[in-house]
Amino acid sequence: MSDKLIRNAYESAVTMTAVLLAWSIALWLEGAAGLHTDSVVLAVVLTVTLARTQRTADRRGRLTALALLPAVAALCALVGRLIAAHYWLGAAVFTAGLSLAVWIRRYGPAATRAGTLITLPLVALLVVPGPALPPGAQHALVNWAWSALIGVLAWSCVCLVQTLADTYGPWPAEAEPAGPRRVSRLRPRPSTRMAVQMAVGVAASFALGRLLYGEHWPWPVLTAYVVVSGNRGRTDVLRKGVERLLGACAGTLLATGVAAAGLSGRTAVAVMFAVLAVALWLRPLDYAYWAAGMTTALSLLLGWFGQDAEGLLPTRLGGIAVGAVLSVGASWYLLPVQRPSWRRRTTERVA
């Protein structure tokens, strides 16, 4: 266990080096070009999520990311404006984009990686509080051209740091062993089932999030995406839903304590990055650690934007609970993805 913790700490340090590099450049760019703070947040979010997908990518995979990420980031900036101006239409476009990214997994590993890259800016859109800002602040948000440039910035920082780590670091990147690709007997295919579940769970979260929580609608939508994505069956979805909820409760309470301590400004930013580093370190051990860390970081981030972490505690937890229930319900009762039995998996490995 100690060796695994040491290796996880190294990987967390590599990712955080890329994050801090992207943050520093984006912060300078914000001041030089007169951008809104959401440009800095976008750079950090894209770097964190991209680092995980690109850690073991080959040259072709990295070039694919360079081609897709800026374009999708630009489109997502337009989707954010659409959600702010026409919520229901923007929600429909957002939901369709996430479902498409899942559905194309049927075309093999390359399509799966492309789908993952498509989801990164969409998830970043839920973290960056752009569409949820008041209408008067919308004109200051980063536009599609700057979003594309920030996508290139995130990709460059990730590739630079990871290449240096592989060249001079103590451990090379290790890809998770891939099992033999089986042709599923399910009809519709698992990719279609998961796409439908994603569409229903996210669409329902958009609807209830707006009706119940107003401008805080991103919390149930983000939870619905996290729980449904990577669906491996009913038990897996239920486990992730519970871990997301428990982790979010712990993270929100921690962020409320930080806010009560009066930390703000640069100190709050330093605490946010420290929490993010610990969450990255412990994520391979249990997803609940990542959920708790991300919730804490997001709470601190929203506090930096002027939101009351303590006053929003019931709203945040309620939104996360709603998103978890909706996503678990969609995965359990709408075209469920059944995992093969233990005996069948053992037989397939022996064969």
Salt bridges, closest charged atoms under 4 A:
GLU11 OE2 - ARG7 NE 3.23
GLU11 OE1 - ARG55 NE 2.72
ASP38 OD1 - HIS36 ND1 3.14
ASP166 OD1 - ARG55 NH1 2.98
GLU174 OE2 - ARG7 NH1 3.30
GLU215 OE2 - HIS216 NE2 3.81
ASP236 OD1 - ARG239 NH2 2.78
ASP236 OD2 - LYS240 NZ 3.91
GLU243 OE1 - ARG239 NH1 3.13
GLU348 OE1 - ARG182 NE 3.25
GLU348 OE2 - ARG344 NE 3.40
